[in-house]
Amino acid sequence: MTRHLLGVVARALRETPADVHVHFHQGSHGQPAACHDPRCGRPHLDAC
Protein backbone atom coordinates (compact mmCIF):
# COMPACT_ATOMS: atom_id res chain seq x y z
CA MET A 1 0.00 0.00 0.00
CA THR A 2 2.80 2.42 0.86
CA ARG A 3 4.50 1.66 -2.44
CA HIS A 4 1.33 2.37 -4.36
CA LEU A 5 0.80 5.66 -2.55
CA LEU A 6 4.38 6.75 -3.21
CA GLY A 7 3.94 5.90 -6.90
CA VAL A 8 0.77 8.00 -7.11
CA VAL A 9 2.46 10.96 -5.43
CA ALA A 10 5.54 10.68 -7.67
CA ARG A 11 3.41 10.63 -10.83
CA ALA A 12 1.39 13.62 -9.64
CA LEU A 13 4.56 15.61 -9.02
CA ARG A 14 5.98 14.77 -12.46
CA GLU A 15 2.82 15.71 -14.34
CA THR A 16 2.29 19.40 -14.91
CA PRO A 17 -0.49 20.93 -16.98
CA ALA A 18 0.67 22.27 -20.34
CA ASP A 19 -0.69 25.73 -19.63
CA VAL A 20 1.32 26.20 -16.42
CA HIS A 21 4.14 28.66 -17.01
CA VAL A 22 5.94 29.82 -13.91
CA HIS A 23 9.00 32.05 -13.97
CA PHE A 24 10.64 34.30 -11.42
CA HIS A 25 11.40 37.99 -11.05
CA GLN A 26 13.51 39.90 -8.57
CA GLY A 27 11.15 40.50 -5.66
CA SER A 28 11.38 42.70 -2.61
CA HIS A 29 14.64 42.56 -0.64
CA GLY A 30 16.32 40.63 -3.48
CA GLN A 31 14.23 37.50 -3.01
CA PRO A 32 12.82 35.67 -6.06
CA ALA A 33 9.10 36.18 -6.66
CA ALA A 34 7.05 33.69 -8.69
CA CYS A 35 5.06 34.99 -11.67
CA HIS A 36 2.39 32.79 -13.28
CA ASP A 37 1.52 35.09 -16.19
CA PRO A 38 2.68 33.45 -19.46
CA ARG A 39 2.38 36.81 -21.30
CA CYS A 40 4.54 38.69 -18.81
CA GLY A 41 7.03 41.00 -20.50
CA ARG A 42 9.21 41.72 -17.48
CA PRO A 43 12.74 40.30 -17.53
CA HIS A 44 12.98 36.87 -15.94
CA LEU A 45 15.35 36.17 -13.08
CA ASP A 46 18.45 34.28 -14.21
CA ALA A 47 19.07 31.33 -11.88
CA CYS A 48 22.71 30.85 -12.93
CHARMM-style PDB file with segment names, atoms N, HN, CA, C and O in Angstrom:
ATOM      1  N   MET     1       0.822  -1.193   0.000  1.00  0.00      PROA
ATOM      2  CA  MET     1       0.000   0.000   0.000  1.00  0.00      PROA
ATOM      3  C   MET     1       0.870   1.263   0.000  1.00  0.00      PROA
ATOM      4  O   MET     1       0.587   2.213  -0.731  1.00  0.00      PROA
ATOM      5  N   THR     2       1.908   1.272   0.804  1.00  0.00      PROA
ATOM      6  HN  THR     2       2.138   0.501   1.398  1.00  0.00      PROA
ATOM      7  CA  THR     2       2.804   2.422   0.860  1.00  0.00      PROA
ATOM      8  C   THR     2       3.462   2.645  -0.492  1.00  0.00      PROA
ATOM      9  O   THR     2       3.606   3.783  -0.940  1.00  0.00      PROA
ATOM     10  N   ARG     3       3.855   1.568  -1.135  1.00  0.00      PROA
ATOM     11  HN  ARG     3       3.738   0.643  -0.771  1.00  0.00      PROA
ATOM     12  CA  ARG     3       4.500   1.663  -2.436  1.00  0.00      PROA
ATOM     13  C   ARG     3       3.567   2.266  -3.478  1.00  0.00      PROA
ATOM     14  O   ARG     3       3.972   3.092  -4.296  1.00  0.00      PROA
ATOM     15  N   HSD     4       2.323   1.839  -3.432  1.00  0.00      PROA
ATOM     16  HN  HSD     4       1.994   1.168  -2.768  1.00  0.00      PROA
ATOM     17  CA  HSD     4       1.329   2.365  -4.362  1.00  0.00      PROA
ATOM     18  C   HSD     4       1.128   3.867  -4.135  1.00  0.00      PROA
ATOM     19  O   HSD     4       1.092   4.646  -5.088  1.00  0.00      PROA
ATOM     20  N   LEU     5       1.000   4.257  -2.889  1.00  0.00      PROA
ATOM     21  HN  LEU     5       1.029   3.624  -2.116  1.00  0.00      PROA
ATOM     22  CA  LEU     5       0.803   5.662  -2.549  1.00  0.00      PROA
ATOM     23  C   LEU     5       1.990   6.508  -2.997  1.00  0.00      PROA
ATOM     24  O   LEU     5       1.806   7.599  -3.537  1.00  0.00      PROA
ATOM     25  N   LEU     6       3.191   6.018  -2.780  1.00  0.00      PROA
ATOM     26  HN  LEU     6       3.341   5.131  -2.342  1.00  0.00      PROA
ATOM     27  CA  LEU     6       4.385   6.749  -3.215  1.00  0.00      PROA
ATOM     28  C   LEU     6       4.423   6.881  -4.731  1.00  0.00      PROA
ATOM     29  O   LEU     6       4.844   7.914  -5.252  1.00  0.00      PROA
ATOM     30  N   GLY     7       3.989   5.847  -5.443  1.00  0.00      PROA
ATOM     31  HN  GLY     7       3.647   5.008  -5.020  1.00  0.00      PROA
ATOM     32  CA  GLY     7       3.937   5.904  -6.900  1.00  0.00      PROA
ATOM     33  C   GLY     7       2.952   6.948  -7.390  1.00  0.00      PROA
ATOM     34  O   GLY     7       3.237   7.686  -8.334  1.00  0.00      PROA
ATOM     35  N   VAL     8       1.790   7.012  -6.747  1.00  0.00      PROA
ATOM     36  HN  VAL     8       1.559   6.413  -5.980  1.00  0.00      PROA
ATOM     37  CA  VAL     8       0.772   8.000  -7.112  1.00  0.00      PROA
ATOM     38  C   VAL     8       1.293   9.417  -6.881  1.00  0.00      PROA
ATOM     39  O   VAL     8       1.121  10.292  -7.728  1.00  0.00      PROA
ATOM     40  N   VAL     9       1.921   9.636  -5.746  1.00  0.00      PROA
ATOM     41  HN  VAL     9       2.061   8.924  -5.057  1.00  0.00      PROA
ATOM     42  CA  VAL     9       2.460  10.960  -5.431  1.00  0.00      PROA
ATOM     43  C   VAL     9       3.561  11.332  -6.418  1.00  0.00      PROA
ATOM     44  O   VAL     9       3.601  12.468  -6.892  1.00  0.00      PROA
ATOM     45  N   ALA    10       4.446  10.407  -6.734  1.00  0.00      PROA
ATOM     46  HN  ALA    10       4.414   9.485  -6.349  1.00  0.00      PROA
ATOM     47  CA  ALA    10       5.543  10.679  -7.673  1.00  0.00      PROA
ATOM     48  C   ALA    10       5.000  11.038  -9.053  1.00  0.00      PROA
ATOM     49  O   ALA    10       5.502  11.968  -9.684  1.00  0.00      PROA
ATOM     50  N   ARG    11       3.998  10.329  -9.527  1.00  0.00      PROA
ATOM     51  HN  ARG    11       3.590   9.573  -9.014  1.00  0.00      PROA
ATOM     52  CA  ARG    11       3.407  10.634 -10.831  1.00  0.00      PROA
ATOM     53  C   ARG    11       2.733  12.005 -10.822  1.00  0.00      PROA
ATOM     54  O   ARG    11       2.830  12.757 -11.792  1.00  0.00      PROA
ATOM     55  N   ALA    12       2.063  12.319  -9.739  1.00  0.00      PROA
ATOM     56  HN  ALA    12       1.984  11.708  -8.951  1.00  0.00      PROA
ATOM     57  CA  ALA    12       1.390  13.617  -9.645  1.00  0.00      PROA
ATOM     58  C   ALA    12       2.396  14.763  -9.661  1.00  0.00      PROA
ATOM     59  O   ALA    12       2.127  15.818 -10.237  1.00  0.00      PROA
ATOM     60  N   LEU    13       3.540  14.565  -9.041  1.00  0.00      PROA
ATOM     61  HN  LEU    13       3.759  13.708  -8.574  1.00  0.00      PROA
ATOM     62  CA  LEU    13       4.561  15.610  -9.022  1.00  0.00      PROA
ATOM     63  C   LEU    13       5.237  15.777 -10.372  1.00  0.00      PROA
ATOM     64  O   LEU    13       5.652  16.882 -10.720  1.00  0.00      PROA
ATOM     65  N   ARG    14       5.353  14.702 -11.137  1.00  0.00      PROA
ATOM     66  HN  ARG    14       5.016  13.804 -10.855  1.00  0.00      PROA
ATOM     67  CA  ARG    14       5.983  14.767 -12.457  1.00  0.00      PROA
ATOM     68  C   ARG    14       5.073  15.410 -13.485  1.00  0.00      PROA
ATOM     69  O   ARG    14       5.551  16.096 -14.388  1.00  0.00      PROA
ATOM     70  N   GLU    15       3.770  15.201 -13.365  1.00  0.00      PROA
ATOM     71  HN  GLU    15       3.382  14.644 -12.631  1.00  0.00      PROA
ATOM     72  CA  GLU    15       2.822  15.706 -14.341  1.00  0.00      PROA
ATOM     73  C   GLU    15       2.479  17.153 -14.049  1.00  0.00      PROA
ATOM     74  O   GLU    15       2.058  17.494 -12.944  1.00  0.00      PROA
ATOM     75  N   THR    16       2.664  17.998 -15.047  1.00  0.00      PROA
ATOM     76  HN  THR    16       3.006  17.721 -15.945  1.00  0.00      PROA
ATOM     77  CA  THR    16       2.287  19.400 -14.910  1.00  0.00      PROA
ATOM     78  C   THR    16       1.404  19.770 -16.091  1.00  0.00      PROA
ATOM     79  O   THR    16       1.689  19.366 -17.219  1.00  0.00      PROA
ATOM     80  N   PRO    17       0.362  20.512 -15.864  1.00  0.00      PROA
ATOM     81  CA  PRO    17      -0.494  20.934 -16.985  1.00  0.00      PROA
ATOM     82  C   PRO    17       0.300  21.737 -18.003  1.00  0.00      PROA
ATOM     83  O   PRO    17       1.225  22.466 -17.646  1.00  0.00      PROA
ATOM     84  N   ALA    18      -0.063  21.601 -19.262  1.00  0.00      PROA
ATOM     85  HN  ALA    18      -0.814  21.009 -19.552  1.00  0.00      PROA
ATOM     86  CA  ALA    18       0.671  22.266 -20.343  1.00  0.00      PROA
ATOM     87  C   ALA    18       0.573  23.782 -20.259  1.00  0.00      PROA
ATOM     88  O   ALA    18       1.466  24.490 -20.725  1.00  0.00      PROA
ATOM     89  N   ASP    19      -0.509  24.286 -19.666  1.00  0.00      PROA
ATOM     90  HN  ASP    19      -1.235  23.711 -19.288  1.00  0.00      PROA
ATOM     91  CA  ASP    19      -0.686  25.732 -19.633  1.00  0.00      PROA
ATOM     92  C   ASP    19      -0.015  26.394 -18.430  1.00  0.00      PROA
ATOM     93  O   ASP    19      -0.091  27.613 -18.281  1.00  0.00      PROA
ATOM     94  N   VAL    20       0.636  25.616 -17.576  1.00  0.00      PROA
ATOM     95  HN  VAL    20       0.699  24.626 -17.697  1.00  0.00      PROA
ATOM     96  CA  VAL    20       1.320  26.196 -16.424  1.00  0.00      PROA
ATOM     97  C   VAL    20       2.666  26.750 -16.881  1.00  0.00      PROA
ATOM     98  O   VAL    20       3.481  26.028 -17.457  1.00  0.00      PROA
ATOM     99  N   HSD    21       2.887  28.016 -16.624  1.00  0.00      PROA
ATOM    100  HN  HSD    21       2.224  28.601 -16.156  1.00  0.00      PROA
ATOM    101  CA  HSD    21       4.143  28.664 -17.012  1.00  0.00      PROA
ATOM    102  C   HSD    21       4.570  29.555 -15.853  1.00  0.00      PROA
ATOM    103  O   HSD    21       4.073  30.670 -15.694  1.00  0.00      PROA
ATOM    104  N   VAL    22       5.475  29.059 -15.065  1.00  0.00      PROA
ATOM    105  HN  VAL    22       5.878  28.153 -15.194  1.00  0.00      PROA
ATOM    106  CA  VAL    22       5.945  29.820 -13.907  1.00  0.00      PROA
ATOM    107  C   VAL    22       7.375  30.263 -14.168  1.00  0.00      PROA
ATOM    108  O   VAL    22       8.217  29.475 -14.596  1.00  0.00      PROA
ATOM    109  N   HSD    23       7.634  31.537 -13.903  1.00  0.00      PROA
ATOM    110  HN  HSD    23       6.949  32.178 -13.555  1.00  0.00      PROA
ATOM    111  CA  HSD    23       9.000  32.052 -13.971  1.00  0.00      PROA
ATOM    112  C   HSD    23       9.170  32.996 -12.783  1.00  0.00      PROA
ATOM    113  O   HSD    23       8.216  33.250 -12.047  1.00  0.00      PROA
ATOM    114  N   PHE    24      10.347  33.499 -12.603  1.00  0.00      PROA
ATOM    115  HN  PHE    24      11.121  33.292 -13.200  1.00  0.00      PROA
ATOM    116  CA  PHE    24      10.636  34.304 -11.421  1.00  0.00      PROA
ATOM    117  C   PHE    24      11.181  35.670 -11.795  1.00  0.00      PROA
ATOM    118  O   PHE    24      11.844  35.838 -12.819  1.00  0.00      PROA
ATOM    119  N   HSD    25      10.886  36.637 -10.944  1.00  0.00      PROA
ATOM    120  HN  HSD    25      10.347  36.499 -10.113  1.00  0.00      PROA
ATOM    121  CA  HSD    25      11.405  37.992 -11.050  1.00  0.00      PROA
ATOM    122  C   HSD    25      12.118  38.335  -9.749  1.00  0.00      PROA
ATOM    123  O   HSD    25      11.970  37.641  -8.744  1.00  0.00      PROA
ATOM    124  N   GLN    26      12.881  39.399  -9.782  1.00  0.00      PROA
ATOM    125  HN  GLN    26      13.000  39.964 -10.599  1.00  0.00      PROA
ATOM    126  CA  GLN    26      13.514  39.897  -8.568  1.00  0.00      PROA
ATOM    127  C   GLN    26      12.429  40.538  -7.717  1.00  0.00      PROA
ATOM    128  O   GLN    26      11.828  41.534  -8.118  1.00  0.00      PROA
ATOM    129  N   GLY    27      12.177  39.971  -6.547  1.00  0.00      PROA
ATOM    130  HN  GLY    27      12.665  39.162  -6.221  1.00  0.00      PROA
ATOM    131  CA  GLY    27      11.149  40.503  -5.663  1.00  0.00      PROA
ATOM    132  C   GLY    27      11.721  41.484  -4.663  1.00  0.00      PROA
ATOM    133  O   GLY    27      12.842  41.971  -4.813  1.00  0.00      PROA
ATOM    134  N   SER    28      10.933  41.766  -3.640  1.00  0.00      PROA
ATOM    135  HN  SER    28      10.023  41.371  -3.518  1.00  0.00      PROA
ATOM    136  CA  SER    28      11.384  42.696  -2.607  1.00  0.00      PROA
ATOM    137  C   SER    28      12.554  42.110  -1.823  1.00  0.00      PROA
ATOM    138  O   SER    28      12.610  40.903  -1.591  1.00  0.00      PROA
ATOM    139  N   HSD    29      13.457  42.943  -1.428  1.00  0.00      PROA
ATOM    140  HN  HSD    29      13.412  43.924  -1.617  1.00  0.00      PROA
ATOM    141  CA  HSD    29      14.642  42.564  -0.643  1.00  0.00      PROA
ATOM    142  C   HSD    29      15.519  41.539  -1.362  1.00  0.00      PROA
ATOM    143  O   HSD    29      16.238  40.776  -0.716  1.00  0.00      PROA
ATOM    144  N   GLY    30      15.462  41.520  -2.698  1.00  0.00      PROA
ATOM    145  HN  GLY    30      14.878  42.139  -3.222  1.00  0.00      PROA
ATOM    146  CA  GLY    30      16.320  40.635  -3.480  1.00  0.00      PROA
ATOM    147  C   GLY    30      15.877  39.189  -3.548  1.00  0.00      PROA
ATOM    148  O   GLY    30      16.582  38.357  -4.117  1.00  0.00      PROA
ATOM    149  N   GLN    31      14.735  38.874  -2.987  1.00  0.00      PROA
ATOM    150  HN  GLN    31      14.162  39.550  -2.524  1.00  0.00      PROA
ATOM    151  CA  GLN    31      14.226  37.502  -3.006  1.00  0.00      PROA
ATOM    152  C   GLN    31      13.499  37.230  -4.322  1.00  0.00      PROA
ATOM    153  O   GLN    31      12.882  38.138  -4.879  1.00  0.00      PROA
ATOM    154  N   PRO    32      13.561  35.983  -4.833  1.00  0.00      PROA
ATOM    155  CA  PRO    32      12.824  35.666  -6.055  1.00  0.00      PROA
ATOM    156  C   PRO    32      11.320  35.664  -5.792  1.00  0.00      PROA
ATOM    157  O   PRO    32      10.867  35.228  -4.734  1.00  0.00      PROA
ATOM    158  N   ALA    33      10.561  36.152  -6.756  1.00  0.00      PROA
ATOM    159  HN  ALA    33      10.929  36.506  -7.615  1.00  0.00      PROA
ATOM    160  CA  ALA    33       9.104  36.184  -6.656  1.00  0.00      PROA
ATOM    161  C   ALA    33       8.525  35.456  -7.858  1.00  0.00      PROA
ATOM    162  O   ALA    33       8.866  35.774  -8.998  1.00  0.00      PROA
ATOM    163  N   ALA    34       7.656  34.484  -7.618  1.00  0.00      PROA
ATOM    164  HN  ALA    34       7.379  34.225  -6.692  1.00  0.00      PROA
ATOM    165  CA  ALA    34       7.053  33.692  -8.694  1.00  0.00      PROA
ATOM    166  C   ALA    34       6.042  34.520  -9.470  1.00  0.00      PROA
ATOM    167  O   ALA    34       5.299  35.313  -8.891  1.00  0.00      PROA
ATOM    168  N   CYS    35       6.017  34.331 -10.791  1.00  0.00      PROA
ATOM    169  HN  CYS    35       6.620  33.687 -11.262  1.00  0.00      PROA
ATOM    170  CA  CYS    35       5.065  34.989 -11.667  1.00  0.00      PROA
ATOM    171  C   CYS    35       4.429  33.905 -12.532  1.00  0.00      PROA
ATOM    172  O   CYS    35       5.137  33.134 -13.180  1.00  0.00      PROA
ATOM    173  N   HSD    36       3.107  33.843 -12.546  1.00  0.00      PROA
ATOM    174  HN  HSD    36       2.532  34.470 -12.019  1.00  0.00      PROA
ATOM    175  CA  HSD    36       2.389  32.789 -13.277  1.00  0.00      PROA
ATOM    176  C   HSD    36       1.788  33.287 -14.593  1.00  0.00      PROA
ATOM    177  O   HSD    36       1.053  32.552 -15.253  1.00  0.00      PROA
ATOM    178  N   ASP    37       2.092  34.523 -14.977  1.00  0.00      PROA
ATOM    179  HN  ASP    37       2.688  35.120 -14.441  1.00  0.00      PROA
ATOM    180  CA  ASP    37       1.525  35.093 -16.194  1.00  0.00      PROA
ATOM    181  C   ASP    37       2.383  34.717 -17.400  1.00  0.00      PROA
ATOM    182  O   ASP    37       3.515  35.189 -17.510  1.00  0.00      PROA
ATOM    183  N   PRO    38       1.871  33.871 -18.315  1.00  0.00      PROA
ATOM    184  CA  PRO    38       2.683  33.453 -19.463  1.00  0.00      PROA
ATOM    185  C   PRO    38       2.964  34.583 -20.439  1.00  0.00      PROA
ATOM    186  O   PRO    38       3.890  34.473 -21.243  1.00  0.00      PROA
ATOM    187  N   ARG    39       2.186  35.684 -20.396  1.00  0.00      PROA
ATOM    188  HN  ARG    39       1.435  35.774 -19.743  1.00  0.00      PROA
ATOM    189  CA  ARG    39       2.382  36.811 -21.305  1.00  0.00      PROA
ATOM    190  C   ARG    39       3.201  37.928 -20.683  1.00  0.00      PROA
ATOM    191  O   ARG    39       3.296  39.017 -21.250  1.00  0.00      PROA
ATOM    192  N   CYS    40       3.785  37.676 -19.539  1.00  0.00      PROA
ATOM    193  HN  CYS    40       3.708  36.792 -19.078  1.00  0.00      PROA
ATOM    194  CA  CYS    40       4.538  38.693 -18.811  1.00  0.00      PROA
ATOM    195  C   CYS    40       5.744  39.146 -19.632  1.00  0.00      PROA
ATOM    196  O   CYS    40       6.491  38.326 -20.166  1.00  0.00      PROA
ATOM    197  N   GLY    41       5.919  40.456 -19.724  1.00  0.00      PROA
ATOM    198  HN  GLY    41       5.312  41.122 -19.290  1.00  0.00      PROA
ATOM    199  CA  GLY    41       7.025  41.000 -20.505  1.00  0.00      PROA
ATOM    200  C   GLY    41       8.223  41.432 -19.674  1.00  0.00      PROA
ATOM    201  O   GLY    41       9.248  41.844 -20.217  1.00  0.00      PROA
ATOM    202  N   ARG    42       8.090  41.336 -18.347  1.00  0.00      PROA
ATOM    203  HN  ARG    42       7.258  41.001 -17.906  1.00  0.00      PROA
ATOM    204  CA  ARG    42       9.208  41.721 -17.485  1.00  0.00      PROA
ATOM    205  C   ARG    42      10.363  40.760 -17.639  1.00  0.00      PROA
ATOM    206  O   ARG    42      10.141  39.587 -17.940  1.00  0.00      PROA
ATOM    207  N   PRO    43      11.584  41.210 -17.446  1.00  0.00      PROA
ATOM    208  CA  PRO    43      12.736  40.301 -17.527  1.00  0.00      PROA
ATOM    209  C   PRO    43      12.651  39.194 -16.469  1.00  0.00      PROA
ATOM    210  O   PRO    43      12.268  39.445 -15.327  1.00  0.00      PROA
ATOM    211  N   HSD    44      13.003  38.001 -16.854  1.00  0.00      PROA
ATOM    212  HN  HSD    44      13.314  37.797 -17.782  1.00  0.00      PROA
ATOM    213  CA  HSD    44      12.983  36.872 -15.942  1.00  0.00      PROA
ATOM    214  C   HSD    44      14.275  36.825 -15.145  1.00  0.00      PROA
ATOM    215  O   HSD    44      15.325  37.256 -15.623  1.00  0.00      PROA
ATOM    216  N   LEU    45      14.196  36.309 -13.946  1.00  0.00      PROA
ATOM    217  HN  LEU    45      13.343  35.959 -13.557  1.00  0.00      PROA
ATOM    218  CA  LEU    45      15.355  36.174 -13.079  1.00  0.00      PROA
ATOM    219  C   LEU    45      16.232  35.043 -13.598  1.00  0.00      PROA
ATOM    220  O   LEU    45      15.739  33.944 -13.852  1.00  0.00      PROA
ATOM    221  N   ASP    46      17.507  35.296 -13.754  1.00  0.00      PROA
ATOM    222  HN  ASP    46      17.907  36.188 -13.548  1.00  0.00      PROA
ATOM    223  CA  ASP    46      18.452  34.278 -14.213  1.00  0.00      PROA
ATOM    224  C   ASP    46      18.938  33.491 -12.996  1.00  0.00      PROA
ATOM    225  O   ASP    46      19.493  34.068 -12.061  1.00  0.00      PROA
ATOM    226  N   ALA    47      18.728  32.174 -13.010  1.00  0.00      PROA
ATOM    227  HN  ALA    47      18.277  31.705 -13.769  1.00  0.00      PROA
ATOM    228  CA  ALA    47      19.070  31.328 -11.875  1.00  0.00      PROA
ATOM    229  C   ALA    47      20.555  30.984 -11.831  1.00  0.00      PROA
ATOM    230  O   ALA    47      21.033  30.478 -10.815  1.00  0.00      PROA
ATOM    231  N   CYS    48      21.283  31.241 -12.891  1.00  0.00      PROA
ATOM    232  HN  CYS    48      20.895  31.652 -13.716  1.00  0.00      PROA
ATOM    233  CA  CYS    48      22.706  30.852 -12.926  1.00  0.00      PROA
ATOM    234  C   CYS    48      23.600  31.888 -12.314  1.00  0.00      PROA
ATOM    235  OT1 CYS    48      24.817  31.705 -12.269  1.00  0.00      PROA
TER     236      CYS     48
END
